[in-house]
Amino acid sequence: MVLDSLEDDQAVETVSIPLAGKSSIADYMVVTSGRSSRQVGSMASKLVEKIKAQTGRSPRVEGMPIADWVLIDAGDIIVHLFRPEVRSFYNLERMWAFGDAPRAVEAAGTA
């Protein structure tokens, strides 16, 4: 559902990083980009509503007012939505890879 929503909203360079067995914070981390703050904010809002509808719970969200980097914590999945410049600066994929290369995913992917 997360990956489908991001693909529908034309997210760019979506990567899914499996964390199960490596960290207790979540089972998966998804990192993706939007082309502008407006697109990042829109993708985040839509994803939050879909998560609420599917799970009945409101995920924790940080970064919405500016939308350079929005974090959505849905429990077992953490989603980071970035503007490209901000994503490049923080380079979360490299930090969380644990020696394994992060996987680019398609809509039918894991998360």
Secondary structure, 3 states (H helix, E strand, C coil): CHHHHHHHCCCEEEEEEECCCCCCCCCEEEEEECCCHHHHHHHHHHHHHHHHHHHCCCCEEECCCCCCEEEEECCCEEEEEECHHHHHHHCHHHHHCCCCCCEECCCCCCC
